[in-house]
Amino acid sequence: MPADTKNTALLQAVFDAAVDAIIVADQAGIITSANAASSQVFGYSTEEMLGQNVTMLMPESEAVRHDDYMARYLETHERRVIGSGREVQGKRADGSVFPLYLSIGELEVEGKPTFVAILHDLTKRIEAQEALARAQRMEAFGQLTGGLSHDFNNLLTVIVGNLELLEMRLEGDAHQELIADALEAAEVGAEVTSRLLAFARRAVLTPESININKALNLKALKDLTGSLGPRHKLVSKLQLEVWKIAVDVTQLQTAVQNLIENARDAMPDGGTVNIETRNVEIDAAQAAQDVDLKPGRYVALSVTDAGNGMPNEVQRQVFDPFFTTKPRGKGVGLGMSMIYGFVKQSGGHITINSESDRGSTVTLYFPALPERADDAEAMPGPSPSIGHGELVMVVEDDDRVRRLTCERIQNLGFRVIEATSAQQAYDLLQTTPDIALVFTDILMPGAMSGYELAQRVRHDLPDMKILLTSGYAGELLHDARQRLEFPLLRKPYRQSDLATHLQALFPAR
């Protein structure tokens, strides 16, 4: 085989095997050759590109610059710098604009200039950069939020608890109304903190092994439908045999309610909100198409509307805390950020498919549990009579919270003993054999946390009842897929919440 023929065959093999798009065009910008990767990058077949001007692959702004350059070149033969790369915008067959890195070479073919463009799709790289930047923002935001929320939730616990004690002691409708308003305001404050922690993936979650359809039962869907109003309706399409997942049911229902309300707001003139569940198996090829998505079995939950949709610039910011497109007073911009953090902390993934004036579909992916995962046991409701004089050790370093907690527990029929640190509590256990329950905050001063105290007590005293509480658990509970081995009561909590947990530990006799 002659050398020229070998070289030509070699160049053709490189041309065909290249993973980047290679476009060859003449001096008029007409495409004379395009490799297979060009079709994957731009969405046109090779036949559709051949004979067309390269401006078909450019958005209008890039096409104008290209035409200006080619006009000057044909008139003056003044070349731009060849071989130097730069970032440009490309346009796919579906009209979408995306980033490219462009390098151009020039050669003479039969005495005429021919241009060879090598184009590398930057979409994945930019998505990865944005994901990294979002993760860094989230980490910084989480550190700030976590430090504040621990103290803030302790304050709210004191406020809510003392208001409830006043509610029991004061008589008169005027007093009751004032207390009810104050309690409602405190709960709103707790919800804001909860959403901030959820976004930062520092929420204290209590995951359960559930069937997602049962969590979105008829009553829950009816309640959600009630929030839509008369001009909207909710249509559900729930796959019958969905795999089980491990999620915090309360957070899941809150997330779905936020999505449905967002869908409602996107259709001000009315319309249908569709909610769907289905099993999904993501293979390696599919996972490679989306940053942070891993191969495996998932249960997907989608909420779809036919509303205004979201332009690209809104989609890029939609998960940022306090970002909202709603009018002042209609939202604080924490709904989508809370959903994002909750899904990520649950080991899942979230996607948005949306176009302006064509509606939106938000899909939450939750990892499926092994098929033999046990169902979580339902917690029984509180009984009017709970304690029978059993001794409860309250482990809490905040004096106000500890005093309040002791009074609340005594009101439920228990005796109490106090400890201000995990080490003091552990020492008291050695000298006080009649303690029946250790009720400890997770974050404690000193070398031993409340969680470490619980683990040591479980090891030394396997029959000891243990109840944890926290408004922020730091790095302890980052992965919601790991089921906590101790019951957990989240701060701030109502007296009824405390009663429910104690009832589960001390069933009525």
C-alpha positions in Angstrom: 0.0 0.0 0.0 1.5 3.4 -1.0 2.5 5.7 1.9 -0.1 8.3 0.9 -2.8 5.7 1.0 -1.7 4.5 4.4 -1.6 8.1 5.7 -5.1 8.8 4.3 -6.5 5.6 5.9 -4.8 6.5 9.2 -6.3 10.0 9.2 -9.7 8.6 8.3 -9.5 6.1 11.2 -8.6 9.0 13.6 -11.4 11.1 12.2 -14.0 8.4 12.7 -12.7 7.3 16.2 -12.5 10.8 17.7 -14.8 11.4 20.7 -14.9 15.2 19.9 -16.8 16.6 17.0 -14.7 17.3 13.9 -16.2 19.6 11.3 -14.4 20.4 8.0 -15.7 23.4 6.0 -14.6 25.4 3.0 -13.9 29.1 2.9 -17.6 29.9 2.4 -18.4 28.0 5.6 -20.0 25.0 3.8 -19.6 21.7 5.7 -17.7 19.2 3.5 -17.1 16.5 6.1 -18.2 15.6 9.7 -17.3 12.7 11.9 -19.7 10.4 13.8 -19.1 12.3 17.0 -20.5 15.4 15.4 -23.9 13.7 15.2 -23.8 12.8 18.9 -22.8 16.3 19.9 -25.2 18.3 17.7 -28.1 15.9 17.1 -28.0 16.0 13.3 -27.1 13.0 11.1 -23.9 13.4 9.0 -26.0 13.6 5.9 -28.1 16.5 7.3 -24.9 18.5 8.0 -23.1 18.0 4.7 -23.6 20.8 2.2 -25.0 23.1 4.9 -23.4 26.3 6.3 -21.7 25.8 9.7 -23.9 28.5 11.1 -26.6 25.8 11.4 -24.6 24.6 14.4 -24.5 28.1 16.1 -26.9 30.3 18.0 -27.6 33.6 16.3 -25.0 35.6 18.2 -22.2 33.2 17.2 -23.5 33.0 13.7 -23.3 36.8 13.3 -19.7 36.8 14.5 -18.8 34.0 12.2 -20.4 35.7 9.1 -18.6 38.9 9.9 -15.2 37.1 10.1 -15.8 35.2 6.9 -16.8 38.4 5.1 -13.6 40.1 6.2 -11.5 37.0 5.4 -12.9 36.6 1.8 -12.2 40.3 1.2 -8.8 40.7 2.9 -7.6 37.1 3.4 -6.7 38.3 6.9 -6.7 35.2 9.1 -7.7 35.0 12.7 -5.2 33.3 15.0 -5.3 29.6 14.0 -4.8 26.8 16.5 -5.8 28.8 19.6 -8.8 27.5 21.4 -11.7 29.4 22.9 -15.1 28.8 24.4 -18.1 29.3 22.2 -21.8 28.4 22.1 -23.2 25.7 19.9 -26.8 24.9 18.9 -28.2 21.4 18.8 -30.9 20.1 16.4 -33.5 20.6 19.0 -32.6 24.3 19.3 -30.9 24.0 22.7 -27.7 26.1 23.2 -24.7 24.5 24.9 -21.1 25.4 25.6 -18.2 24.1 23.4 -14.4 24.4 23.4 -13.4 25.2 19.8 -10.0 24.8 18.2 -9.5 25.6 14.5 -6.9 24.5 12.0 -6.4 25.6 8.4 -4.9 23.9 5.3 -5.0 24.2 1.6 -7.0 21.7 -0.5 -6.6 22.1 -4.2 -5.4 25.6 -3.7 -8.3 26.7 -1.6 -8.4 27.3 2.2 -10.2 24.6 4.2 -10.9 24.9 7.9 -10.9 22.0 10.4 -12.8 22.6 13.6 -12.5 20.4 16.7 -15.3 20.9 19.1 -15.4 19.5 22.7 -18.8 19.5 24.4 -18.3 21.3 27.8 -21.8 20.5 29.1 -20.7 17.8 31.6 -17.7 19.7 32.7 -19.7 22.8 33.5 -22.4 20.7 35.2 -19.7 19.1 37.4 -18.2 22.5 38.2 -21.7 23.8 39.1 -22.4 20.7 41.3 -19.0 21.2 43.1 -19.8 24.9 43.6 -23.2 24.1 44.9 -21.7 21.5 47.3 -19.2 24.0 48.6 -21.9 26.6 49.1 -24.0 24.0 50.8 -21.2 23.0 53.1 -20.5 26.6 54.1 -24.2 27.3 54.5 -24.6 24.1 56.5 -21.9 24.9 59.0 -23.4 28.3 59.6 -27.0 27.0 59.8 -26.0 24.0 62.0 -24.3 26.2 64.6 -27.2 28.6 64.8 -30.0 26.0 64.7 -28.8 24.1 67.8 -29.1 27.1 70.0 -32.2 28.4 68.2 -34.1 25.1 68.5 -33.2 25.0 72.2 -34.7 28.5 72.6 -37.8 27.4 70.7 -38.1 24.3 72.9 -38.2 26.6 76.0 -40.7 28.9 74.4 -43.1 26.2 73.2 -42.8 24.2 76.5 -43.5 27.2 78.7 -46.3 28.4 76.5 -47.9 24.9 76.9 -47.5 25.0 80.7 -49.1 28.4 80.7 -51.9 27.1 78.5 -52.7 24.4 81.1 -52.6 26.9 84.1 -54.3 30.0 82.8 -58.0 30.2 82.2 -60.0 32.6 80.0 -60.5 32.7 76.2 -58.4 35.8 75.7 -55.4 34.2 77.3 -55.8 30.9 75.3 -56.0 32.9 72.0 -52.8 34.8 72.8 -51.0 31.6 73.7 -52.3 29.8 70.6 -51.0 32.6 68.4 -47.6 32.5 70.1 -47.4 28.7 69.8 -48.2 29.0 66.1 -45.5 31.6 65.6 -42.9 29.4 67.4 -43.8 26.5 65.1 -43.3 28.7 62.0 -39.9 29.5 63.3 -39.1 25.8 63.8 -40.3 25.1 60.3 -37.9 27.7 58.8 -35.0 26.2 60.8 -36.0 22.7 59.7 -36.0 23.7 56.0 -32.7 25.4 56.3 -31.2 22.3 57.9 -32.9 20.1 55.2 -31.2 22.1 52.4 -27.8 21.8 54.1 -28.4 18.0 54.6 -28.1 18.5 58.4 -31.7 17.8 59.3 -32.3 15.1 61.9 -34.2 12.6 59.8 -36.0 9.5 61.1 -36.1 7.2 58.1 -38.6 4.3 57.9 -38.8 1.4 55.5 -42.0 2.3 53.6 -44.0 1.7 50.5 -44.2 5.2 49.0 -47.7 4.6 47.8 -48.9 4.0 51.4 -47.1 7.1 52.6 -49.0 9.0 49.9 -52.3 7.3 50.9 -55.8 8.4 50.0 -56.1 10.7 53.0 -52.7 12.4 52.3 -53.7 12.9 48.7 -57.0 14.2 49.7 -55.3 16.7 52.1 -53.0 17.7 49.3 -55.9 18.1 46.9 -57.6 20.4 49.4 -54.7 22.8 49.1 -55.1 23.1 45.3 -58.4 25.0 45.1 -61.4 24.6 42.8 -59.6 25.4 39.6 -57.0 22.6 39.9 -57.2 18.9 40.3 -54.8 16.2 41.3 -54.4 13.0 39.2 -52.3 10.2 40.6 -50.8 7.3 38.7 -49.1 5.1 41.4 -47.4 1.9 40.3 -48.9 -1.0 42.1 -45.8 -3.0 43.1 -43.3 -0.3 44.0 -40.1 -1.3 45.9 -39.6 -0.2 49.4 -37.5 2.8 50.3 -36.0 4.3 53.5 -37.2 7.9 54.0 -38.5 10.2 56.7 -42.2 10.1 56.0 -43.0 13.5 57.3 -40.3 15.1 55.2 -41.5 13.1 52.2 -45.1 14.4 52.6 -43.8 17.9 53.1 -41.7 17.7 49.9 -44.6 16.4 47.9 -47.0 19.1 49.2 -44.4 21.8 48.2 -44.1 20.3 44.7 -47.9 20.2 44.3 -48.3 23.7 45.5 -45.5 24.9 43.1 -47.3 23.1 40.3 -50.6 24.9 41.3 -48.9 28.3 41.3 -47.4 27.6 37.9 -51.0 27.3 36.5 -52.8 30.4 37.8 -55.7 29.8 35.4 -56.2 26.3 36.6 -55.1 22.9 35.4 -54.2 19.3 36.3 -51.3 18.3 38.6 -50.1 14.8 37.9 -48.3 12.7 40.5 -46.7 9.4 39.5 -44.6 6.7 41.2 -42.7 4.0 39.4 -39.7 1.6 39.8 -36.6 2.6 37.8 -33.4 0.8 37.2 -30.5 3.1 36.3 -27.7 1.5 34.4 -24.2 2.9 34.1 -24.9 4.5 30.7 -27.9 6.4 32.1 -26.1 7.4 35.2 -23.3 8.9 33.1 -25.8 11.4 31.6 -26.5 13.1 35.0 -24.1 14.5 37.6 -24.3 12.7 41.0 -26.7 10.0 39.7 -25.4 6.5 40.5 -26.5 3.2 38.9 -28.9 1.1 40.8 -32.6 0.5 41.7 -34.7 3.6 42.5 -38.3 4.5 43.2 -39.1 7.6 41.2 -41.8 10.1 42.3 -42.7 12.7 39.6 -45.0 15.8 39.9 -45.9 17.3 36.5 -47.8 20.5 35.6 -48.7 22.2 32.3 -47.9 25.7 33.5 -45.4 28.4 32.8 -42.3 26.3 33.0 -38.8 27.6 33.9 -36.2 29.1 31.7 -32.6 27.9 32.0 -31.5 30.7 34.2 -34.3 29.9 36.7 -33.5 26.2 36.7 -29.8 27.0 37.5 -30.9 28.8 40.7 -34.0 26.9 41.7 -32.3 24.9 44.5 -30.6 27.9 46.1 -32.0 29.0 49.5 -34.2 32.1 49.4 -34.4 32.1 45.6 -38.0 32.5 44.5 -39.9 33.7 41.5 -43.1 34.2 43.5 -44.4 37.6 44.4 -43.4 39.1 47.8 -45.3 37.5 50.6 -46.1 34.3 48.5 -42.9 32.4 49.4 -39.5 32.7 51.0 -37.6 30.5 48.6 -36.9 27.5 50.9 -39.3 24.9 49.5 -37.2 23.6 46.6 -33.9 23.9 48.6 -35.5 21.9 51.4 -36.6 19.2 48.9 -33.1 19.1 47.4 -31.4 18.7 50.7 -33.9 16.1 51.9 -33.5 14.0 48.8 -29.7 14.2 48.8 -29.6 13.3 52.5 -31.8 10.3 51.8 -29.2 9.1 49.2 -31.4 10.1 46.3 -31.4 12.3 43.3 -33.6 15.1 41.8 -34.1 16.2 38.3 -36.1 19.0 36.6 -37.4 18.9 33.0 -38.9 22.2 32.1 -39.4 24.6 29.2 -40.9 28.1 29.2 -44.7 27.9 28.6 -44.5 24.1 28.4 -44.7 23.0 32.0 -42.4 21.2 34.3 -41.7 17.8 35.7 -39.8 17.4 39.0 -38.7 13.8 39.7 -37.3 12.6 43.0 -35.3 9.3 42.9 -35.0 7.3 46.2 -32.7 4.3 46.4 -34.7 1.0 46.7 -34.1 -1.1 49.7 -33.3 -4.8 49.5 -36.4 -6.8 48.8 -36.5 -8.3 52.3 -36.2 -5.1 54.2 -38.5 -5.2 57.3 -41.3 -2.7 57.7 -40.8 -0.1 60.3 -43.1 -0.6 63.3 -45.7 2.1 63.7 -45.4 4.2 66.9 -48.5 3.9 69.1 -50.4 6.9 70.1 -50.2 8.5 73.5 -52.2 7.2 76.4 -53.8 9.5 79.0 -51.8 7.7 81.7 -48.2 7.1 80.9 -45.8 7.1 83.8 -46.1 5.2 87.1 -43.3 6.8 89.0 -40.5 5.4 86.9 -37.2 7.3 87.2 -36.1 9.2 84.0 -32.6 10.7 83.7 -32.7 13.9 81.7 -29.3 14.7 80.1 -29.2 18.3 78.9 -26.5 21.0 79.2 -28.9 24.0 78.6 -30.3 24.9 82.1 -33.6 26.3 80.8 -34.3 23.3 78.5 -33.4 20.9 81.3 -35.7 22.5 83.9 -38.5 22.6 81.4 -38.0 19.0 80.3 -38.0 17.8 83.9 -41.3 19.5 84.5 -42.9 18.1 81.4 -41.8 14.6 82.2 -43.0 14.9 85.8 -46.4 16.1 84.5 -46.6 12.8 82.6 -46.2 10.7 85.8 -42.5 10.1 86.0 -39.8 11.0 88.5 -36.6 12.7 87.2 -32.9 12.9 87.9 -30.7 15.5 86.1 -27.3 15.4 84.4 -25.6 18.3 82.6 -23.1 16.2 80.6 -22.9 12.7 79.1 -20.0 11.8 81.5 -22.0 12.8 84.5 -25.0 10.8 83.3 -22.8 7.7 82.8 -21.4 8.1 86.3 -24.9 8.4 87.8 -26.0 5.2 86.1 -23.3 3.4 88.1 -24.8 4.6 91.4 -28.5 4.9 90.6 -29.8 1.4 89.7 -33.5 2.3 89.5 -33.1 4.6 86.4 -35.6 3.3 83.9 -34.9 5.7 80.9 -32.0 7.8 79.7 -33.4 10.9 77.8 -30.4 12.7 76.3 -29.7 15.5 73.9 -27.3 14.4 71.1 -25.0 17.4 71.1 -23.4 17.6 74.6 -20.3 19.4 75.9 -17.2 17.4 76.7 -15.5 14.4 75.1 -18.7 12.2 75.1 -21.7 13.1 73.0 -25.3 12.0 73.9 -25.2 9.5 71.0 -21.9 8.0 72.4 -23.5 7.9 75.8 -26.5 6.0 74.4 -24.2 3.5 72.7 -22.2 2.9 75.9 -25.4 2.5 77.9 -26.8 0.0 75.4 -23.5 -2.0 75.6 -23.4 -2.0 79.5 -27.1 -2.1 80.2 -28.9 -3.8 77.2 -32.4 -3.5 78.8 -32.1 0.3 79.6 -34.7 2.4 77.7 -33.1 5.2 75.7 -34.6 8.3 74.0 -32.6 10.8 72.0 -33.5 14.4 71.3 -31.9 17.0 69.0 -32.7 20.0 66.8 -29.3 19.5 65.0 -27.2 16.4 65.0 -24.1 17.8 63.2 -22.2 15.2 61.3 -23.9 12.3 63.1 -27.0 11.7 61.0 -25.8 12.8 57.5 -26.9 9.6 55.8 -30.6 9.0 56.2 -30.2 5.5 54.8 -28.6 4.4 58.0 -31.4 3.7 60.4 -30.8 5.1 63.9 -30.9 2.4 66.5 -32.5 4.7 69.1 -35.8 6.5 69.0 -35.4 10.2 68.3 -37.5 13.2 69.4 -36.8 16.3 67.3 -36.6 19.7 68.9 -38.7 21.8 69.3 -41.4 19.4 70.3 -44.9 19.6 71.8 -46.0 17.9 75.0 -48.1 15.5 72.9 -44.9 14.5 70.9 -43.1 13.8 74.2 -46.1 11.8 75.5 -46.2 9.7 72.3 -42.6 8.7 72.5 -42.8 7.9 76.2 -45.9 5.9 75.6 -44.0 3.8 73.1 -41.3 3.1 75.7 -43.7 2.6 78.6 -46.8 0.9 77.2 -49.9 1.2 79.4 -50.2 -1.6 81.9 
